[in-house]
């Protein structure tokens, strides 16, 4: 099950491409700590990765339709 913040981060990365955690925090008007936790959770799931410039983007082949909620 995905959280609202996780869904918002994924949507922002789909539109924006490579974004830093600070930019994501600013655009979503959320705390840096919460965004960082979501980004690292996405990384663990293989949905996103961070490059050498600390920019986050969706992993290749991970661009898929929105997740459907289960019952």
C-alpha positions in Angstrom: 0.0 0.0 0.0 1.4 3.4 -0.9 1.1 6.5 1.1 -0.2 9.8 -0.3 3.3 11.4 -0.1 4.8 8.4 -1.9 2.3 8.8 -4.7 3.0 12.5 -4.9 6.7 12.0 -5.0 6.3 9.4 -7.8 4.0 11.8 -9.8 6.5 14.6 -9.4 9.4 12.4 -10.5 7.4 11.3 -13.6 6.9 14.9 -14.6 10.1 16.4 -13.5 12.7 13.8 -14.3 15.9 14.3 -12.1 15.1 16.3 -9.0 17.0 16.7 -5.7 15.3 15.9 -2.4 15.3 19.6 -1.5 13.4 20.4 -4.7 10.9 17.7 -4.1 10.5 18.9 -0.5 9.9 22.5 -1.8 7.4 21.4 -4.5 5.4 19.2 -2.2 5.5 21.6 0.8 6.5 18.7 3.1 9.3 18.2 5.6 12.8 17.1 4.4 12.7 14.2 6.8 9.4 12.7 5.4 10.5 13.2 1.8 13.9 11.5 2.5 12.2 8.5 4.1 9.9 8.1 1.1 12.8 8.4 -1.4 14.8 5.8 0.4 11.7 3.5 0.5 11.3 3.9 -3.2 14.9 3.1 -3.7 14.6 -0.1 -1.6 11.6 -1.1 -3.8 13.5 -0.4 -7.0 11.2 2.3 -8.1 13.7 5.2 -7.9 17.4 5.8 -7.7 19.8 8.6 -6.9 22.6 9.7 -9.2 26.0 11.1 -8.3 24.6 14.7 -8.2 22.1 13.7 -5.5 19.3 13.9 -8.1 16.4 11.3 -7.9 14.6 9.8 -10.8 12.4 6.9 -11.6 14.3 3.7 -12.4 14.3 2.6 -16.1 11.4 0.3 -16.8 9.6 1.4 -13.7 7.3 3.9 -15.4 4.0 2.2 -15.1 0.4 3.1 -14.5 -0.7 4.3 -11.1 -0.9 1.5 -8.5 -4.4 0.3 -7.9 -5.5 -0.1 -4.3 -6.3 -3.5 -3.1 -9.9 -4.0 -2.0 
